[in-house]
Amino acid sequence: MDLDLIINILISNWHIILFFFLVAILYSSVGFGGGSSYLAILALTGIVYTQIRSTALLCNIVVVIGNVFLFQKQKLYQWNKVLPLIIFSIPFSFLGGYLRISQTFFFILLGITLVFASITMWISKRKNSDEDNYENLSILKNSSYGGFIGFISGMVGIGGGIFLAPLLHITKWDNSKKIAATASIFILVNSISGLFGQYYNPDFSIDWNLTSFLLITVFIGGQIGSRISNQYFSSIQLKKATAILIAFVGLRILIKYLF
């Protein structure tokens, strides 16, 4: 990549790069990858929809992989509960990514997903503590949760943590730290699986020139966010701000493709 091309990409896409940087900081501070917001940003740029999903998933992977290692060092994974969620989500996420869907269907599904995600982020206020009594969900329930969310995530191009975390809080699955850790590894494995599914889809495409810059950007943002962001902002403040953003984009997409 020559210098002129680099400068042209930076000048033409500086706003996308900046927004991705900020999203990576905000989401990584609470254990998420940011896939829903990456999709929201890309959906407003005019980038080909088949590239939107793969770009968002790659950025997800880069952001959450550091969180997964951090949570593992803190020994926050209770594998007998985590494995049923992720094992059954992997094949369904692959299937969702592999399916060929039209541009209209993709954007309608994306709009619904963003609006639903914004609602769950807005109403999710409660933090589970170590003193709460937690329900040991059956393997069937854990696997069905993981499989359903994985399938939707693969089709849309997100890791699924934005759906999984509120569900685990509502069902009193475990304390907030362990739910954040579980959401991170769920996002990681589903993003990888969904990306592979898209790769084998005949419509797969990706603009590596722009994506390379975005991957570097979210890596730096993710490293910053996982270390310092939550010292300045509460998780509730971050959720509220992000919920407003993705709700706006989701409604805008639905209005455009439904009416």
C-alpha positions as a Markdown table, in Angstrom:
| # | Residue | x | y | z |
|---|---|---|---|---|
| 1 | Met | 0.0 | 0.0 | 0.0 |
| 2 | Asp | 1.7 | 3.2 | -1.1 |
| 3 | Leu | 1.7 | 6.5 | 0.8 |
| 4 | Asp | -0.7 | 8.3 | -1.5 |
| 5 | Leu | -3.3 | 5.5 | -1.0 |
| 6 | Ile | -2.9 | 5.6 | 2.7 |
| 7 | Ile | -3.4 | 9.4 | 2.8 |
| 8 | Asn | -6.4 | 9.1 | 0.6 |
| 9 | Ile | -8.0 | 6.4 | 2.8 |
| 10 | Leu | -7.4 | 8.5 | 6.0 |
| 11 | Ile | -8.8 | 11.7 | 4.5 |
| 12 | Ser | -11.8 | 10.0 | 2.9 |
| 13 | Asn | -12.7 | 7.9 | 6.0 |
| 14 | Trp | -11.4 | 9.8 | 9.0 |
| 15 | His | -14.9 | 10.1 | 10.5 |
| 16 | Ile | -15.5 | 6.3 | 10.3 |
| 17 | Ile | -12.0 | 5.6 | 11.8 |
| 18 | Leu | -12.7 | 8.1 | 14.6 |
| 19 | Phe | -16.1 | 6.6 | 15.4 |
| 20 | Phe | -14.7 | 3.1 | 15.4 |
| 21 | Phe | -12.0 | 4.2 | 17.8 |
| 22 | Leu | -14.5 | 5.7 | 20.2 |
| 23 | Val | -16.8 | 2.7 | 20.0 |
| 24 | Ala | -14.0 | 0.3 | 20.7 |
| 25 | Ile | -13.1 | 2.2 | 23.9 |
| 26 | Leu | -16.6 | 2.4 | 25.1 |
| 27 | Tyr | -17.6 | -1.3 | 24.4 |
| 28 | Ser | -14.3 | -2.9 | 25.6 |
| 29 | Ser | -14.7 | -1.1 | 28.9 |
| 30 | Val | -17.8 | -3.2 | 29.6 |
| 31 | Gly | -16.7 | -6.5 | 28.0 |
| 32 | Phe | -18.4 | -6.1 | 24.5 |
| 33 | Gly | -16.9 | -6.0 | 21.1 |
| 34 | Gly | -19.0 | -3.2 | 19.6 |
| 35 | Gly | -20.4 | -5.1 | 16.6 |
| 36 | Ser | -23.8 | -3.5 | 16.7 |
| 37 | Ser | -22.4 | 0.0 | 16.6 |
| 38 | Tyr | -19.8 | -0.9 | 13.9 |
| 39 | Leu | -22.8 | -2.1 | 11.8 |
| 40 | Ala | -24.7 | 1.1 | 12.6 |
| 41 | Ile | -21.8 | 3.3 | 11.5 |
| 42 | Leu | -21.1 | 1.3 | 8.4 |
| 43 | Ala | -24.8 | 1.2 | 7.4 |
| 44 | Leu | -24.7 | 5.0 | 7.0 |
| 45 | Thr | -21.7 | 5.1 | 4.8 |
| 46 | Gly | -22.9 | 3.4 | 1.6 |
| 47 | Ile | -20.5 | 0.6 | 1.9 |
| 48 | Val | -21.7 | -2.6 | 0.1 |
| 49 | Tyr | -23.8 | -4.6 | 2.6 |
| 50 | Thr | -21.9 | -7.8 | 2.0 |
| 51 | Gln | -18.8 | -6.0 | 3.3 |
| 52 | Ile | -20.5 | -4.5 | 6.4 |
| 53 | Arg | -21.0 | -7.9 | 8.2 |
| 54 | Ser | -17.4 | -9.2 | 7.6 |
| 55 | Thr | -15.8 | -5.9 | 8.6 |
| 56 | Ala | -17.9 | -5.7 | 11.9 |
| 57 | Leu | -17.0 | -9.2 | 12.8 |
| 58 | Leu | -13.3 | -8.8 | 12.2 |
| 59 | Cys | -13.4 | -5.7 | 14.4 |
| 60 | Asn | -15.3 | -7.6 | 17.1 |
| 61 | Ile | -12.6 | -10.3 | 17.2 |
| 62 | Val | -9.8 | -7.8 | 17.5 |
| 63 | Val | -11.5 | -5.9 | 20.4 |
| 64 | Val | -12.7 | -8.8 | 22.5 |
| 65 | Ile | -9.7 | -11.2 | 22.2 |
| 66 | Gly | -7.8 | -9.0 | 24.7 |
| 67 | Asn | -10.7 | -9.0 | 27.1 |
| 68 | Val | -11.0 | -12.8 | 26.9 |
| 69 | Phe | -7.4 | -13.3 | 28.0 |
| 70 | Leu | -7.8 | -10.7 | 30.8 |
| 71 | Phe | -10.9 | -12.4 | 32.1 |
| 72 | Gln | -9.2 | -15.8 | 31.9 |
| 73 | Lys | -6.3 | -14.5 | 34.0 |
| 74 | Gln | -8.9 | -13.3 | 36.6 |
| 75 | Lys | -10.4 | -16.8 | 36.6 |
| 76 | Leu | -13.9 | -15.6 | 35.8 |
| 77 | Tyr | -14.9 | -18.4 | 33.5 |
| 78 | Gln | -17.1 | -21.2 | 35.0 |
| 79 | Trp | -16.6 | -23.5 | 32.1 |
| 80 | Asn | -19.4 | -26.0 | 33.0 |
| 81 | Lys | -21.9 | -23.1 | 32.5 |
| 82 | Val | -20.1 | -21.3 | 29.7 |
| 83 | Leu | -19.4 | -24.3 | 27.3 |
| 84 | Pro | -23.0 | -25.2 | 26.6 |
| 85 | Leu | -23.6 | -21.6 | 25.5 |
| 86 | Ile | -20.7 | -21.3 | 23.1 |
| 87 | Ile | -20.6 | -24.9 | 21.8 |
| 88 | Phe | -24.1 | -24.8 | 20.4 |
| 89 | Ser | -23.8 | -21.2 | 19.3 |
| 90 | Ile | -20.8 | -21.9 | 17.0 |
| 91 | Pro | -22.5 | -24.1 | 14.3 |
| 92 | Phe | -25.6 | -21.8 | 14.3 |
| 93 | Ser | -23.5 | -18.7 | 13.9 |
| 94 | Phe | -21.7 | -20.3 | 11.0 |
| 95 | Leu | -25.1 | -21.2 | 9.4 |
| 96 | Gly | -26.4 | -17.7 | 9.9 |
| 97 | Gly | -23.3 | -16.3 | 8.2 |
| 98 | Tyr | -23.4 | -18.7 | 5.4 |
| 99 | Leu | -27.0 | -18.0 | 4.4 |
| 100 | Arg | -27.4 | -15.8 | 1.3 |
| 101 | Ile | -29.8 | -12.9 | 2.1 |
| 102 | Ser | -30.9 | -10.0 | 0.1 |
| 103 | Gln | -29.8 | -6.4 | 0.8 |
| 104 | Thr | -33.4 | -5.4 | 1.8 |
| 105 | Phe | -33.8 | -8.4 | 4.2 |
| 106 | Phe | -30.3 | -7.7 | 5.7 |
| 107 | Phe | -31.1 | -4.1 | 6.4 |
| 108 | Ile | -34.5 | -4.8 | 7.8 |
| 109 | Leu | -33.1 | -7.5 | 10.1 |
| 110 | Leu | -30.2 | -5.1 | 11.0 |
| 111 | Gly | -32.7 | -2.3 | 11.8 |
| 112 | Ile | -34.8 | -4.6 | 14.1 |
| 113 | Thr | -31.6 | -5.9 | 15.7 |
| 114 | Leu | -30.3 | -2.4 | 16.4 |
| 115 | Val | -33.6 | -1.2 | 17.9 |
| 116 | Phe | -33.9 | -4.3 | 20.1 |
| 117 | Ala | -30.3 | -4.0 | 21.2 |
| 118 | Ser | -30.8 | -0.4 | 22.1 |
| 119 | Ile | -33.9 | -1.2 | 24.2 |
| 120 | Thr | -32.0 | -4.0 | 26.1 |
| 121 | Met | -29.1 | -1.6 | 26.7 |
| 122 | Trp | -31.3 | 1.2 | 27.9 |
| 123 | Ile | -33.3 | -1.0 | 30.4 |
| 124 | Ser | -30.4 | -3.0 | 31.6 |
| 125 | Lys | -29.5 | -1.2 | 34.9 |
| 126 | Arg | -29.3 | -3.9 | 37.5 |
| 127 | Lys | -25.9 | -5.4 | 38.5 |
| 128 | Asn | -25.9 | -8.9 | 39.9 |
| 129 | Ser | -23.7 | -9.2 | 43.0 |
| 130 | Asp | -22.0 | -12.1 | 44.6 |
| 131 | Glu | -24.7 | -12.1 | 47.3 |
| 132 | Asp | -27.5 | -12.9 | 44.9 |
| 133 | Asn | -28.9 | -16.4 | 44.5 |
| 134 | Tyr | -28.2 | -17.7 | 41.0 |
| 135 | Glu | -30.2 | -20.2 | 39.0 |
| 136 | Asn | -28.3 | -23.1 | 37.6 |
| 137 | Leu | -29.9 | -23.3 | 34.1 |
| 138 | Ser | -30.1 | -26.7 | 32.4 |
| 139 | Ile | -27.8 | -27.6 | 29.6 |
| 140 | Leu | -30.8 | -27.5 | 27.3 |
| 141 | Lys | -31.7 | -23.9 | 28.2 |
| 142 | Asn | -28.0 | -22.7 | 28.0 |
| 143 | Ser | -27.6 | -24.4 | 24.6 |
| 144 | Ser | -30.9 | -23.1 | 23.2 |
| 145 | Tyr | -30.0 | -19.6 | 24.3 |
| 146 | Gly | -26.6 | -19.9 | 22.6 |
| 147 | Gly | -27.9 | -21.5 | 19.5 |
| 148 | Phe | -30.7 | -18.9 | 18.8 |
| 149 | Ile | -28.5 | -15.9 | 19.5 |
| 150 | Gly | -25.7 | -17.4 | 17.5 |
| 151 | Phe | -27.9 | -17.8 | 14.5 |
| 152 | Ile | -29.2 | -14.3 | 14.5 |
| 153 | Ser | -25.8 | -12.9 | 15.2 |
| 154 | Gly | -24.3 | -14.8 | 12.2 |
| 155 | Met | -26.9 | -13.4 | 9.8 |
| 156 | Val | -26.5 | -9.8 | 11.0 |
| 157 | Gly | -22.8 | -9.7 | 11.6 |
| 158 | Ile | -22.4 | -9.3 | 15.4 |
| 159 | Gly | -21.0 | -11.4 | 18.1 |
| 160 | Gly | -24.3 | -11.6 | 20.1 |
| 161 | Gly | -23.1 | -10.3 | 23.4 |
| 162 | Ile | -25.5 | -7.4 | 23.2 |
| 163 | Phe | -28.4 | -10.0 | 23.4 |
| 164 | Leu | -26.7 | -12.6 | 25.6 |
| 165 | Ala | -25.7 | -10.3 | 28.5 |
| 166 | Pro | -29.2 | -8.8 | 29.3 |
| 167 | Leu | -30.7 | -12.3 | 29.0 |
| 168 | Leu | -28.2 | -13.7 | 31.5 |
| 169 | His | -28.8 | -10.8 | 33.9 |
| 170 | Ile | -32.6 | -11.3 | 33.7 |
| 171 | Thr | -32.3 | -15.1 | 34.4 |
| 172 | Lys | -29.8 | -14.5 | 37.3 |
| 173 | Trp | -27.3 | -16.6 | 35.5 |
| 174 | Asp | -24.3 | -15.3 | 37.6 |
| 175 | Asn | -22.7 | -12.1 | 38.9 |
| 176 | Ser | -22.0 | -9.2 | 36.6 |
| 177 | Lys | -18.3 | -9.8 | 36.2 |
| 178 | Lys | -18.8 | -13.4 | 35.1 |
| 179 | Ile | -21.6 | -12.4 | 32.7 |
| 180 | Ala | -19.3 | -9.8 | 31.1 |
| 181 | Ala | -16.6 | -12.4 | 30.8 |
| 182 | Thr | -19.0 | -14.9 | 29.3 |
| 183 | Ala | -20.3 | -12.3 | 26.9 |
| 184 | Ser | -16.7 | -11.6 | 25.7 |
| 185 | Ile | -15.9 | -15.2 | 24.9 |
| 186 | Phe | -19.4 | -15.7 | 23.3 |
| 187 | Ile | -18.7 | -12.7 | 21.1 |
| 188 | Leu | -15.2 | -14.0 | 20.1 |
| 189 | Val | -16.3 | -17.5 | 19.1 |
| 190 | Asn | -19.4 | -16.4 | 17.3 |
| 191 | Ser | -17.6 | -13.7 | 15.4 |
| 192 | Ile | -15.0 | -16.2 | 14.2 |
| 193 | Ser | -17.7 | -18.8 | 13.4 |
| 194 | Gly | -19.9 | -16.2 | 11.6 |
| 195 | Leu | -17.0 | -14.9 | 9.7 |
| 196 | Phe | -16.1 | -18.4 | 8.4 |
| 197 | Gly | -19.7 | -18.9 | 7.4 |
| 198 | Gln | -19.6 | -15.6 | 5.4 |
| 199 | Tyr | -16.3 | -16.6 | 3.9 |
| 200 | Tyr | -17.9 | -19.7 | 2.3 |
| 201 | Asn | -20.9 | -17.6 | 1.2 |
| 202 | Pro | -20.6 | -16.8 | -2.5 |
| 203 | Asp | -21.4 | -13.2 | -1.8 |
| 204 | Phe | -18.5 | -12.7 | 0.6 |
| 205 | Ser | -16.4 | -9.6 | 0.0 |
| 206 | Ile | -14.3 | -7.2 | 2.0 |
| 207 | Asp | -12.4 | -4.0 | 1.4 |
| 208 | Trp | -9.0 | -4.7 | 3.0 |
| 209 | Asn | -7.7 | -1.2 | 2.4 |
| 210 | Leu | -10.2 | 0.4 | 4.7 |
| 211 | Thr | -10.7 | -2.7 | 7.0 |
| 212 | Ser | -7.0 | -2.8 | 7.8 |
| 213 | Phe | -7.1 | 0.7 | 9.2 |
| 214 | Leu | -10.3 | -0.1 | 11.1 |
| 215 | Leu | -8.7 | -3.2 | 12.7 |
| 216 | Ile | -5.7 | -1.2 | 13.8 |
| 217 | Thr | -8.0 | 1.5 | 15.2 |
| 218 | Val | -10.2 | -0.8 | 17.2 |
| 219 | Phe | -7.2 | -2.7 | 18.5 |
| 220 | Ile | -5.8 | 0.5 | 20.0 |
| 221 | Gly | -9.2 | 1.6 | 21.2 |
| 222 | Gly | -10.0 | -1.8 | 22.7 |
| 223 | Gln | -6.7 | -1.8 | 24.7 |
| 224 | Ile | -7.4 | 1.7 | 26.0 |
| 225 | Gly | -11.0 | 0.9 | 26.9 |
| 226 | Ser | -10.2 | -2.4 | 28.8 |
| 227 | Arg | -7.8 | -0.5 | 31.0 |
| 228 | Ile | -8.9 | 3.1 | 31.6 |
| 229 | Ser | -12.4 | 4.0 | 30.2 |
| 230 | Asn | -14.4 | 2.6 | 33.1 |
| 231 | Gln | -12.4 | 4.8 | 35.5 |
| 232 | Tyr | -14.1 | 7.9 | 34.0 |
| 233 | Phe | -17.6 | 6.7 | 32.9 |
| 234 | Ser | -20.0 | 4.3 | 34.6 |
| 235 | Ser | -21.3 | 1.3 | 32.6 |
| 236 | Ile | -24.8 | 2.8 | 32.8 |
| 237 | Gln | -23.7 | 6.1 | 31.2 |
| 238 | Leu | -21.9 | 4.2 | 28.4 |
| 239 | Lys | -25.0 | 2.0 | 27.8 |
| 240 | Lys | -27.3 | 5.0 | 27.7 |
| 241 | Ala | -25.2 | 6.9 | 25.2 |
| 242 | Thr | -24.7 | 3.9 | 22.9 |
| 243 | Ala | -28.4 | 2.9 | 23.1 |
| 244 | Ile | -29.4 | 6.3 | 21.8 |
| 245 | Leu | -26.9 | 6.1 | 18.9 |
| 246 | Ile | -27.9 | 2.6 | 17.7 |
| 247 | Ala | -31.6 | 3.3 | 18.2 |
| 248 | Phe | -31.4 | 6.3 | 15.9 |
| 249 | Val | -29.6 | 4.3 | 13.2 |
| 250 | Gly | -31.9 | 1.4 | 13.6 |
| 251 | Leu | -35.0 | 3.5 | 13.2 |
| 252 | Arg | -33.5 | 5.3 | 10.3 |
| 253 | Ile | -32.7 | 2.0 | 8.5 |
| 254 | Leu | -36.2 | 0.6 | 9.1 |
| 255 | Ile | -37.9 | 3.8 | 7.8 |
| 256 | Lys | -35.8 | 3.7 | 4.7 |
| 257 | Tyr | -36.3 | 0.0 | 3.8 |
| 258 | Leu | -39.9 | -0.5 | 5.1 |
| 259 | Phe | -41.4 | 2.7 | 3.8 |
